[in-house]
């Protein structure tokens, strides 16, 4: 081993790798598109489909403004979009909640009602692109399900994904202030709903990006992600669903940081671990169940407010690595992410970066172009073993419900954030522009005028929601919300049917979530601002 040289995850590295470190058993590697899918999910043939779905994270201000962003991205050549909600939306709070108004639309799109989804998706070719959601999954599915027919699109043809994070959401910025039992029921019910009503949709998306971009290393990222997948699978099977009924619709959205070979090895190890888990542990017999769809979002944590132009280089390098890893979808964190949601120019640069890689580099001509590398194959094996050991260790600690309630996972995230901060401050983690090659502020002006332009809270949208509330039909609304409340209180009841019906009856996401809390004996409003309002007017 080279003295003191490790990967980003702390794995010791040798000065060089040779035949003894390479492929020992080709059956453990296999051809692309062949079990255990180390080298790729699909078999590639020349003249067949190549590349990945090129998309970008989008959302800012009102649904109408965000719709313009989506249209612009598609006009630039994006083949999919990923809609992110603002902080109130991802927390299932309405924009006119007293705690939320200063944040409306500043970090994503503000969505709280069925009409918002209709406006967001106006003129978007939902039957030809994929639409991913960084939103509470039950509402992402319900909103798109209701909006599709409004635009003449059968929900059965909709493609895209919805994040499922019942175990980690409360600890990693997607807090909806709901008990774990309800979060898990929402995940299971939304997956079952999608299988029935939106069969082409990936409603079982494990998002390891958002849990890891606070400082987790790749072993922590993928062990936690696969642990959550395993837990959801067990609970779906316990409901009577055959594993092959839902496993082909599982997808993973992963992170990509700056240790590029480690990140490529992570993708390959994850494919192999998933395949073995599905076939050998869960007994899946459909080959589609063994082959997981992996998309990637390049790391926002690696981007810097200092010398923001350097972030363009970071995003390009990460994207190129993931193209070589053979991912199915890719989003680049834009250069201005340390300051804001993506500006128009940042969106265009990110899409053009993907297009240059796909069109001009010839990287996509051959599947798994780094396969067989002594270094990469050794690294893949090492990560597979470490991730698997970490999963087994956590599962031996006790049931997931207890670990969640005891704050076990929160401790992992907190420790990772502290570790990352200490590494930056000490210089152990070397970052150009931050602790190396620093320039004085007066010299650091390139692209700052774009990056530092902020989007003000969309108070006009808040007023639209306030003016709209009294126009609703109160009796059907109250009845729909009561059904949500009753379903929440009944542990055996389906939640998605009442949620879709309530959203269709003009209930807001905040009101619906408030009823979910009330069904659990909690205050409708987690901040106790609105408990005295009539039920049909409440919003948490």
N, C-alpha and C positions, 0 to 999 in steps of 0.2 A: 504494500500500500504506500502511496505517496504521503509523506508525513504531513498531517494536518489538512489534506485536501479531501473535501467531501462534496457530495451533491447538496442541493438546497435542502433536501430532507435529512441531511446528516449521514448519508450512506458513504462509507469510505470508498475512495476511488484509487485504482492502480495507476501507475504511470502509463501503461499501455495494456491492451488485451490481445490474446492470441487464440490459437485453435482450441486450447483446453477450456477456454471461457465461452466458446461458441455453442452451436447447436449440437446437442448430444443425441437427441431423438427427434427426427423430423416429424413424426406423428404428433409430437407435442406442439409443433409449429404449424405444419400442414399448409396447403395452398390457400390463397385468399378465397373466401366464400365457402370454406370447408371447416368442419368442426376440428379444433375449438376456436376457430375464427381469430387467432392471434394476428394474422396478417391482413385481416379485413373482413368486413361483414358480407360483401358481395363478390361473386366471381366476375372478373372484368374480362371483356373481350374487345378487341379493337373494332371500332365502329359502333360499339354499344355506348350506353350512357356513361358519362364520366363527370368528375368534379363533385361539387357539394352545393347545397342550397346556400346562396349568398344572401344574407339578411343583416339588418342592423336594428339595434334597440331604438325605439322611437316613442314619443309621447311628451307633450308639453302643453300646458294650458287647458283649454276646453276641448271637448270632443271634436268640434268643428276645426279648431286650429290644428289639432293632432291629425285629423283627416288630411289636411293639406300636406303635413309632413309625410304621411304614408304614401300619398300620391307622388310626391317628389322623389322618394326613394325608389318607387317602382319605375318612375320615368328614367331614373339613373341606371336602371337595369337590375335592381334587387329582385330576387326570386322568392322572397318571403319577407315577412316583417315580424318583429317582436315588440309587442305593446307593453310598456311599463306604466303602471299607475303611479300617481303621486303618493306622498306619504299617507294622507288620509285614506285614499282608496285602498292601498295595500293593507291598511289597518282596519278596513271595513267601517270607516267613519264617513259620514256625509260632509260635503264641502261647507255647509252652513252650520256645522257644529261649532260651538264657541272656541274650542281648542284648535280648530283646523284652518280657519280663514287665512291666517298668514302664510300657510303652506300650500294653498290650493294651486295646482298646476305648475309648481316650481320645480318638482323633481320627476314629473311624469304627467300623464293625462288624468284629469279628474273625471271619474265615472261613478255614478251612484244610482242610475235608473235605466230601464230598458231603452228609453229614447236616446240616452247617451251612446249606447252601443250602436243604435241605428245610425246616428249622426257620425260616429267614428268610422263606420264601415261604408258610408255612402260612396258609391262608385268604385269600390275596391273589388277586384275580380276574385271573389272568395272561392270560386270553383276552379281557379287556376294557380293560386299561390297557397303557401302555408302561412298560417297566422298563429304565432306563439304568444303566450300571455305570461307576463310577470305580474300576476294579479291573484287574489284569492281564488283558488281553482273552481269551487262550486259556482261562483258568480261569473267567472270567465266563461265557463261552459254554458251557463244559463243565458248570459247576455248574447253570446254568439248564436246559440240555438234559436233565440227569439228574433235576432236581427237577420239571420239568413233568409227566412221566408219573406221578410219585409222587402228584401232586395231580390226576390225571385230565385233564391238558392235553397235547394233541399238540404237540410242539415246532414243527411246521410252522405253527402259528397264533401263536406267540410274537412279540411286537413289542417293540422297544426298541433299544438301541445298546450298543456296546462300543468303548472308546477304542483307537485304534491310534497308537502313538507310538514306532516302532522307532528313529527317528533321534535324538529328543530326550530319551527317557525317562531315560537315565542322568544327564542334566545338569539335570533339572527336577523332582526330588523323587519320581519314580516309578522309582527305580533298583531293578532286580532282579539286578544283578551278573552279567548275562549278556552274552556277546560280541555285537557288532552283528549278525554273520551269523545267530546263533540268534534274536535279537529280530526280525529281518526275516523269517526263515522262519516264526516263530510268527504274525506278522501275516498273511503270505500264506496260510498253511495254515488259519488261523482264518477268514479271509474266504471261502476256498473251501468250508470245512466249513459255514459258515452258508448260503451260496448253495444248498448241496445239502440240508441238514437243517433249516434255519430260514429259509426264503426270504423271510419278511416282516420279518426282523430287519435292522437297520442295523449290520452287523459292521464296516463301514468308516467309522468315525467319526473324523474328524480333529479333535482337541481343541486349538484354539488358546488356549482359556482358560488352561489350566494352564501353558503355556509363556509366556504374556504377563503373567500377574498378578504377576510379579516386577519389572515395570517396562518391558517392551517397549512401543513405540508402535504405532499401528495398521498402519503400513506394515511394520514388522518382523513383527508378529503374522501378518498375512495372507500376506506373501511367504514366510515360513517354513512356514506351514500349507499353502499351495498347492504349495510345493516338495516337501513330503513326499507330498502327494497325487499329484503327477506321478511321483515316484519309485516309489511303490507301484503306480500304474497301469502304468508301463512294465514292471515285473517281473511283474505278473499277465498282461499281454499276451505277454511273453516265454515264459510257461508255456503259452501256447496259448489263453488265455481271450479271447473276443471282448469288446471294450470294453462293448458293450451288455448283456453278461451280468452285469456287476457295477456299472457306473456308476450305474444308478438306485438302488442301495443305498448310495451315498456320502452322508454327512451331515457337517456341520461344526458343532462347538460353539464359539462365539466368546465373547469377553469384551465387556463394556460398561462403560466408565469414565464420567467425568463431563463430557467434552466431547461433548455430546449430538449436535450436528449432524455432527461428525466421525464419530461412531459410526454414525449413520444412513447417512451417505454410504459408510462402509466396507461395510455390508451390501449396499447397492445395487451398489457397484463389484465386490464379491466375486461376486455372482450373475452379473454380466456377464463377468467374467474366466473364471469356471468354465465358463459356457456356450460361450464362444469356444474355450477350451482343449479341451473335449470334442468339439465339432463340427469345428473347423478343424485341430486338432493330432492328436487321437487318432482322428478319423474316425467318431465315434459318429453313428448315424443315427436312433436311437430318441429322440424328443423328451424322454422321461423322463430320458435320460442327460445332457441339457443343463441340466436344472433341479435345482439342488442344494437339499437340505433343510437349512435353517439354524436352529439353536437357540442360545440364549444363556444364559449364567450371569452375572449382574451382578457387578461387580468387588469381590472381598474386599479388594483392596489399597486401594481408596478409602475403606474403612471405618476408623473410628478408635476406639481405646480411650478417648480423651478424649470426654466428652459423647456416650455411645453412642446416646442417643435420636436424635441427628442422623442416624444411619445409616438410620433408618426413612425419612427424607426422601430420602436419597441413593438407596436401593433403589427407592423409588416413582418418582423422576424417571427413573432408568435403565430401569425396566420400561416406563414410558410411552413413552419414546423407541423402545424395541425393538418395542412394539406398533405404533407408527406405521411402523416399518421393515418390518413384515410378516413377522416370524420365525415359525417353526412350533412352537417350544417355548421355554419361559421358566422360569428358576429365579432367585429373588432371594436373594442372599447376605444372611443374616439379621443383625439389628442387633447380635447378640452374637458374631458371627464373630471379632472380634479377641481373644476370650477362650476360645472353646470351640466344639464342634459345636452345632448349633442346639438350643436348649431348646424345650420344648413351646409356650410362649407366643410365642417367636420364630417357630417354624414357623407357628403360626396367623396371626400378623400378616402374614407374608410371603404366605401363600395368600390372606388377605383383601385384601391390597393388589392382587394380581392380579385378584381377583374384582371389586373396586371399579372398576378400570380397564376390565375387560371388560364389566361390567354397566351402569355408570353414566355413563361418559364419551362413549359413542358413537364412540369412536376406530375401532372395527372396522367401522363402517358403510360406509366407502369405502376401497378399496385405495390404498395409496401416497398418502395425503392431502397430503403435502408435495411430491409430484412437480410439476415445472415451476417450482419456486422457483429464481430466478436463482442464489442462493447455493448451494443444495443441488446443483443440476445441475452448477455449476462445480466444487464440492467433489468430487462423485462422479467427474467426469472427471479431476481432478487426482490423486485417490487411485488410480484405475485405472492411470494412467500410472506413478506412483511405485512401486506394488506390482509391476507388470509389469517395470519396469526393475530392481528389486531381485532378482526371481527370475532374470532373465537374467544379472545380474552374478554371482550365486552359482553358477549352473550353468556359467558360464565359468571358474570357479576350479578345477574338477576334479570327479572323480566323488565321489558322496556318501560312499562307504566311506572314502575318504582324508580327506575333510573331517571326518567323525566321529572317525576315529582321531587326527587332528592337533589336535583340540580347537577347531576353528573355531567350531562352534555354541556351545560352552561359553563362548567368549570373548564372543559376542554377548550371552548371558544375563548374564554377569558385568558387562559394561559397562553394561547396562540397569539392573541393580540399583544400581550405583554412581551412575549418573546420577540415578535417582529419589531416592536417599538425599540426594545433594547438593542437589537442587532443593528438597526439603522443608526441609533444614537452613538453606539460604540464604534461604528465603522466596520463591524464584522460583515454586515451586508453592505456591499459597495454599490452605490447608486450615483451615476453620473449626474451632476448638477445639484446633488443634495449633500453628499459628503465627499465627493471627488469632483475635480474640474468645475468648481463653483465659480460663478461670475458675480460681480456686484449687481444690485438691483437695477441700477441705471443702464447697465449693459444687457440686461435680460428683458428685451422688449419685443423680440420677434414673435408674432402671432398673439401677443397678449391682448391686443385690442379686440380680437375675436373671442379668445378664451375667457376673458373677464367680463364679457357682456352678459348680464344676468336677466332672467325673465321674472318680472314682478308677479306677485300673486294675482290670479285671475278673479278679481272681485266682481266683474261683470257676470261671470258664470255663477258665482255665489248668489247674486241677486236674481238671476234667472231661476235658480232652484227655489229660492224663497217665494218668488211670485207664482211658481207652478204648484207648490204644495196645496194651497187652498182650492185649486181647480179640480182636484181628484174626486172620484165618487167614494164617499167615506164608507158606505156599508160594505160593498165588495172588498174594499181594501182591508177593513177591520176583520172581515171573515177570513181572508187569505192569511193575514198575519196570525190570527188565532190558530189556524191549522199548522203554521210553522212552530208556534209555541207548543202546541200539543205534541207534535212530532218530536220536538227536542226532548220533551219530558218522557217519551216512550223509547226506551233503549232499543226496541226491536223495530221501530218505525223507520221508513225511508225518509230521508231529508230532502232529496233533490226534487221530488215531485212537488211538495209544498213550496220550495224555494222558487222553482220555475214559475209556478202559478202565481206566487206573490209578486215576483218581479213583473210578470205579465199584467198584474192588476195595479201597476203603478206604485208598488211599494219600493222603497229605496233600499240599497244595500245596508245602510246603517240601521234602518227599521227592522229589516229581516234579521240581521245579526243580533240586534237587541232582543228580539223574540227568542232566538236561540239561547241567549244568556238567561232570559227569564224562565225558560223551560228547565233550566238547571238550577233555579232558585237564586239567580244572581240579579243584580241591578241591570236594567236594559242598557244604561250608559255607564261604561267602566269608570268615567270621571265624575259621575253623579251630578252632572249639570242639569239633566233633562228628565229626571225620574218623575216629576210631578205633571208632565204633559199628558194629555189623553193618549191612549194606546195607539190610535191610528195616526197620531202626529209625532210619536216618539221617534227619536233617532239616537243611537248611542254616540 
